[in-house]
Amino acid sequence: MLFSKIADNQNPSSLASSFRNRRINLLKEWIAPLAKPVRILDIGGTEKFWQDAGLQEGDVEITLLNLEASPSQQKHIKCISGDACDLSRFADKSFDLAFSNSVIEHLFSFENQQKMANEAMRVAKFYFIQTPNYWFPIEPHWVFPFFQFLPKFLRVILTRYFNLGHLKHSATWEKARAQVNEIRLLDKHEMRSLFPKGLIWEEKISFLTKSIVAHNFKKSS
C-alpha cells in the first residue's frame, strides 16, 4: 500500500506520478521557446516517459541512451546503448537538452556522478537532471523509511531477504551488496557541486524536499 501511494509510477494517483507530471509540464514550459525540433538526449530514460509527456514528432527528436538499447516504436525516438559517464561519441553541444530522471544516483560513486554531470553539461546547451534527495525520510528505491541511514550491512540483509519498493529480494549476497552499492543518493549541496553554474529546483512535500533538479534554464517555478 505504501509503495502504491508513494512510488508506483503506474498508479496515476501516486505521489511519484504527481511529481513526474509536474516535472514534465515544467520541462515543456522551459523548452517551448527553443527552435524545433528540440534535440534531446535522455540519459537512462524510457520511451514511455516521452509518450506520456505528449511531445509530438516534429517538436522533438529524442535519443534514449541506456546500457542496453531496445527498438523504438516512435519515429522521433532513437534508442542507443552507451555509458552515462562517457558520451565521447557526441561532440560538444550536439543536443539542445541533456535530460535525466532518477539515474545519476545509480552510478556507485561520486566520481562517476561527476563524470556524468560533466558529460551532460558538455554535450548539450541545456540540462535538466533530476535525482531523489538523500535527506527525504523515505528512500525512493526500497521505499523504506530511513533506509539510506541504516548501516550498510543491514541494508544488504534487507535487500537479500525482502521485496522492498521497486526491488525484489536478491538471489545472492553478492547481488544484494551490488544493489546497495549501486545507489548513492545526492543532496542539494552535492548537486550544486556537480553543476556549479546551474540552478537547483527543489520538489517539495510541505517543508521536505523529495527530489532535486539541476538545470541551467535561468528560471525556476
ROPA-840748 format. One record per residue (C-alpha): x, y, z; residue number from 1. Coordinates in Angstrom, 2 decimals, padded with zeros to 5 digits, always signed. Example, Ala and Ser with C-alpha at 12.3 -4.5 7.8 and 13.67 -1.06 7.14 Angstrom:
{east:+012.30; north:-004.50; up:+007.80; n:1}
{east:+013.67; north:-001.06; up:+007.14; n:2}
***
This chain:
{east:+000.00; north:+000.00; up:+000.00; n:1}
{east:+002.82; north:+002.43; up:+000.87; n:2}
{east:+004.57; north:+001.64; up:-002.42; n:3}
{east:+001.39; north:+002.21; up:-004.47; n:4}
{east:+000.65; north:+005.55; up:-002.84; n:5}
{east:+004.18; north:+006.92; up:-002.91; n:6}
{east:+006.43; north:+005.39; up:-005.56; n:7}
{east:+004.35; north:+003.48; up:-008.14; n:8}
{east:+004.65; north:+005.35; up:-011.45; n:9}
{east:+001.94; north:+003.10; up:-012.90; n:10}
{east:-000.55; north:+004.47; up:-010.38; n:11}
{east:-001.75; north:+007.84; up:-011.74; n:12}
{east:-002.76; north:+008.98; up:-008.26; n:13}
{east:+000.58; north:+008.15; up:-006.64; n:14}
{east:+002.93; north:+010.78; up:-005.31; n:15}
{east:+005.57; north:+009.72; up:-007.83; n:16}
{east:+003.17; north:+010.21; up:-010.75; n:17}
{east:+002.11; north:+013.60; up:-009.45; n:18}
{east:+005.70; north:+014.80; up:-009.22; n:19}
{east:+006.59; north:+013.29; up:-012.59; n:20}
{east:+003.69; north:+015.08; up:-014.28; n:21}
{east:+004.63; north:+018.39; up:-012.72; n:22}
{east:+008.23; north:+017.84; up:-013.81; n:23}
{east:+007.12; north:+017.10; up:-017.37; n:24}
{east:+004.95; north:+020.21; up:-017.51; n:25}
{east:+007.77; north:+022.37; up:-016.20; n:26}
{east:+010.19; north:+020.94; up:-018.75; n:27}
{east:+007.70; north:+021.53; up:-021.58; n:28}
{east:+007.32; north:+025.15; up:-020.45; n:29}
{east:+011.06; north:+025.68; up:-020.41; n:30}
{east:+011.80; north:+024.13; up:-023.82; n:31}
{east:+008.81; north:+025.75; up:-025.55; n:32}
{east:+010.83; north:+028.80; up:-026.75; n:33}
{east:+013.58; north:+026.64; up:-028.29; n:34}
{east:+013.79; north:+026.13; up:-032.04; n:35}
{east:+012.04; north:+022.98; up:-033.26; n:36}
{east:+012.74; north:+020.17; up:-033.34; n:37}
{east:+014.39; north:+020.23; up:-029.91; n:38}
{east:+017.18; north:+017.65; up:-029.88; n:39}
{east:+017.04; north:+015.80; up:-026.55; n:40}
{east:+019.47; north:+013.27; up:-025.11; n:41}
{east:+017.71; north:+011.31; up:-022.38; n:42}
{east:+020.33; north:+009.56; up:-020.26; n:43}
{east:+018.81; north:+006.38; up:-018.86; n:44}
{east:+015.26; north:+007.14; up:-019.90; n:45}
{east:+012.33; north:+005.24; up:-021.38; n:46}
{east:+010.16; north:+005.62; up:-024.42; n:47}
{east:+007.04; north:+005.52; up:-022.24; n:48}
{east:+008.14; north:+008.61; up:-020.34; n:49}
{east:+008.14; north:+010.65; up:-023.54; n:50}
{east:+004.91; north:+009.13; up:-024.78; n:51}
{east:+003.28; north:+010.23; up:-021.52; n:52}
{east:+004.82; north:+013.68; up:-021.93; n:53}
{east:+002.81; north:+014.21; up:-025.11; n:54}
{east:+005.62; north:+015.82; up:-027.09; n:55}
{east:+004.99; north:+015.26; up:-030.78; n:56}
{east:+007.12; north:+014.27; up:-033.74; n:57}
{east:+008.36; north:+017.49; up:-035.29; n:58}
{east:+008.62; north:+019.21; up:-031.93; n:59}
{east:+011.35; north:+016.95; up:-030.51; n:60}
{east:+013.97; north:+014.45; up:-031.63; n:61}
{east:+014.84; north:+012.19; up:-028.70; n:62}
{east:+017.86; north:+009.94; up:-028.26; n:63}
{east:+017.48; north:+007.43; up:-025.41; n:64}
{east:+020.81; north:+006.23; up:-024.05; n:65}
{east:+020.82; north:+003.11; up:-021.85; n:66}
{east:+023.23; north:+000.27; up:-021.11; n:67}
{east:+021.10; north:-001.83; up:-023.45; n:68}
{east:+019.05; north:-000.41; up:-026.31; n:69}
{east:+015.53; north:-001.54; up:-027.17; n:70}
{east:+013.83; north:-000.94; up:-030.54; n:71}
{east:+011.79; north:+002.26; up:-030.61; n:72}
{east:+008.16; north:+002.35; up:-031.72; n:73}
{east:+008.28; north:+006.09; up:-032.49; n:74}
{east:+009.97; north:+007.74; up:-035.47; n:75}
{east:+011.18; north:+010.69; up:-033.40; n:76}
{east:+012.73; north:+008.48; up:-030.69; n:77}
{east:+016.05; north:+006.69; up:-031.26; n:78}
{east:+017.41; north:+004.16; up:-028.76; n:79}
{east:+021.14; north:+003.55; up:-028.38; n:80}
{east:+023.39; north:+001.75; up:-025.91; n:81}
{east:+026.09; north:+003.60; up:-024.06; n:82}
{east:+027.66; north:+004.74; up:-020.80; n:83}
{east:+026.31; north:+007.79; up:-018.96; n:84}
{east:+029.84; north:+008.55; up:-017.76; n:85}
{east:+031.35; north:+008.56; up:-021.26; n:86}
{east:+029.49; north:+010.38; up:-024.03; n:87}
{east:+032.61; north:+010.91; up:-026.13; n:88}
{east:+030.77; north:+009.73; up:-029.25; n:89}
{east:+028.96; north:+013.08; up:-029.17; n:90}
{east:+030.56; north:+016.42; up:-029.99; n:91}
{east:+030.18; north:+019.43; up:-027.72; n:92}
{east:+026.63; north:+020.89; up:-027.79; n:93}
{east:+025.34; north:+018.12; up:-030.07; n:94}
{east:+021.96; north:+018.39; up:-028.32; n:95}
{east:+019.70; north:+021.17; up:-027.20; n:96}
{east:+018.90; north:+019.37; up:-023.95; n:97}
{east:+020.52; north:+016.68; up:-021.81; n:98}
{east:+017.77; north:+015.19; up:-019.66; n:99}
{east:+017.90; north:+012.56; up:-016.94; n:100}
{east:+015.33; north:+011.36; up:-014.46; n:101}
{east:+016.48; north:+009.40; up:-011.38; n:102}
{east:+019.63; north:+007.99; up:-012.96; n:103}
{east:+022.64; north:+009.86; up:-011.56; n:104}
{east:+022.17; north:+008.21; up:-008.14; n:105}
{east:+022.71; north:+004.76; up:-009.74; n:106}
{east:+026.40; north:+005.26; up:-010.57; n:107}
{east:+028.07; north:+003.76; up:-007.46; n:108}
{east:+030.44; north:+006.65; up:-006.70; n:109}
{east:+030.66; north:+010.44; up:-006.58; n:110}
{east:+033.47; north:+010.22; up:-009.14; n:111}
{east:+031.12; north:+008.58; up:-011.64; n:112}
{east:+028.40; north:+011.09; up:-010.85; n:113}
{east:+030.87; north:+013.88; up:-011.60; n:114}
{east:+031.70; north:+012.27; up:-014.94; n:115}
{east:+028.02; north:+012.06; up:-015.90; n:116}
{east:+027.40; north:+015.65; up:-014.85; n:117}
{east:+030.38; north:+016.91; up:-016.85; n:118}
{east:+029.29; north:+014.99; up:-019.92; n:119}
{east:+025.69; north:+016.22; up:-019.67; n:120}
{east:+026.90; north:+019.82; up:-019.46; n:121}
{east:+029.30; north:+019.30; up:-022.37; n:122}
{east:+027.06; north:+017.64; up:-024.95; n:123}
{east:+024.01; north:+019.92; up:-024.61; n:124}
{east:+023.17; north:+023.60; up:-024.47; n:125}
{east:+020.72; north:+023.00; up:-021.63; n:126}
{east:+020.43; north:+020.30; up:-018.99; n:127}
{east:+017.68; north:+019.06; up:-016.68; n:128}
{east:+019.00; north:+016.43; up:-014.27; n:129}
{east:+016.68; north:+015.09; up:-011.55; n:130}
{east:+017.57; north:+012.90; up:-008.59; n:131}
{east:+015.93; north:+011.91; up:-005.28; n:132}
{east:+017.02; north:+013.85; up:-002.23; n:133}
{east:+019.25; north:+011.99; up:+000.22; n:134}
{east:+017.55; north:+013.63; up:+003.20; n:135}
{east:+013.96; north:+012.73; up:+002.31; n:136}
{east:+012.82; north:+010.27; up:+005.00; n:137}
{east:+011.55; north:+007.55; up:+002.65; n:138}
{east:+014.24; north:+006.04; up:+000.44; n:139}
{east:+012.71; north:+006.00; up:-003.09; n:140}
{east:+014.08; north:+002.69; up:-004.43; n:141}
{east:+013.43; north:+000.44; up:-001.45; n:142}
{east:+010.50; north:+002.69; up:-000.35; n:143}
{east:+011.58; north:+002.06; up:+003.22; n:144}
{east:+011.71; north:+004.78; up:+005.89; n:145}
{east:+015.26; north:+005.97; up:+006.64; n:146}
{east:+016.76; north:+003.06; up:+004.66; n:147}
{east:+019.69; north:+005.20; up:+003.44; n:148}
{east:+020.71; north:+005.96; up:+007.02; n:149}
{east:+020.94; north:+002.32; up:+008.12; n:150}
{east:+024.34; north:+000.62; up:+008.43; n:151}
{east:+025.40; north:-000.89; up:+005.14; n:152}
{east:+025.36; north:-004.48; up:+006.45; n:153}
{east:+021.72; north:-004.07; up:+007.48; n:154}
{east:+020.76; north:-002.61; up:+004.09; n:155}
{east:+022.38; north:-005.65; up:+002.45; n:156}
{east:+020.47; north:-008.06; up:+004.71; n:157}
{east:+017.14; north:-006.37; up:+003.94; n:158}
{east:+017.93; north:-006.40; up:+000.23; n:159}
{east:+018.90; north:-010.07; up:+000.33; n:160}
{east:+015.73; north:-011.33; up:+002.02; n:161}
{east:+012.87; north:-008.91; up:+001.37; n:162}
{east:+010.95; north:-007.46; up:-001.56; n:163}
{east:+011.01; north:-003.73; up:-000.88; n:164}
{east:+009.64; north:-000.97; up:-003.09; n:165}
{east:+010.84; north:-001.30; up:-006.67; n:166}
{east:+013.29; north:-004.09; up:-005.79; n:167}
{east:+012.78; north:-007.81; up:-005.46; n:168}
{east:+014.91; north:-009.65; up:-002.93; n:169}
{east:+018.34; north:-010.56; up:-004.28; n:170}
{east:+019.15; north:-014.16; up:-005.16; n:171}
{east:+022.66; north:-014.00; up:-003.67; n:172}
{east:+024.63; north:-011.96; up:-001.15; n:173}
{east:+026.83; north:-010.67; up:-003.98; n:174}
{east:+023.81; north:-009.29; up:-005.85; n:175}
{east:+022.44; north:-007.75; up:-002.66; n:176}
{east:+025.73; north:-005.97; up:-001.98; n:177}
{east:+025.92; north:-004.80; up:-005.60; n:178}
{east:+022.39; north:-003.41; up:-005.40; n:179}
{east:+023.17; north:-001.49; up:-002.23; n:180}
{east:+026.49; north:-000.23; up:-003.61; n:181}
{east:+024.84; north:+000.95; up:-006.84; n:182}
{east:+022.66; north:+003.58; up:-005.17; n:183}
{east:+024.39; north:+006.72; up:-003.96; n:184}
{east:+021.78; north:+009.35; up:-003.17; n:185}
{east:+022.73; north:+013.00; up:-003.50; n:186}
{east:+021.73; north:+016.05; up:-001.50; n:187}
{east:+021.30; north:+019.65; up:-002.64; n:188}
{east:+024.85; north:+020.68; up:-001.77; n:189}
{east:+026.38; north:+017.83; up:-003.76; n:190}
{east:+024.16; north:+018.61; up:-006.74; n:191}
{east:+025.36; north:+022.22; up:-006.57; n:192}
{east:+028.95; north:+020.99; up:-006.62; n:193}
{east:+028.23; north:+018.76; up:-009.63; n:194}
{east:+026.54; north:+021.59; up:-011.55; n:195}
{east:+028.29; north:+024.71; up:-010.18; n:196}
{east:+026.96; north:+027.11; up:-012.83; n:197}
{east:+023.41; north:+025.81; up:-012.76; n:198}
{east:+020.32; north:+026.35; up:-010.65; n:199}
{east:+018.65; north:+023.98; up:-008.22; n:200}
{east:+014.91; north:+023.42; up:-008.20; n:201}
{east:+013.55; north:+021.51; up:-005.21; n:202}
{east:+010.44; north:+019.31; up:-005.43; n:203}
{east:+008.81; north:+019.63; up:-002.03; n:204}
{east:+006.22; north:+017.89; up:+000.09; n:205}
{east:+005.31; north:+020.52; up:+002.63; n:206}
{east:+008.71; north:+021.63; up:+004.00; n:207}
{east:+010.51; north:+018.43; up:+002.92; n:208}
{east:+012.48; north:+018.23; up:-000.33; n:209}
{east:+011.59; north:+014.99; up:-002.10; n:210}
{east:+013.88; north:+015.39; up:-005.09; n:211}
{east:+016.26; north:+017.84; up:-006.70; n:212}
{east:+016.60; north:+019.12; up:-010.26; n:213}
{east:+019.78; north:+020.76; up:-011.52; n:214}
{east:+019.19; north:+022.88; up:-014.62; n:215}
{east:+020.51; north:+025.91; up:-016.47; n:216}
{east:+017.33; north:+027.46; up:-017.86; n:217}
{east:+017.90; north:+030.52; up:-015.66; n:218}
{east:+014.41; north:+030.41; up:-014.26; n:219}
{east:+012.57; north:+028.46; up:-011.60; n:220}
{east:+008.98; north:+027.71; up:-010.56; n:221}
***
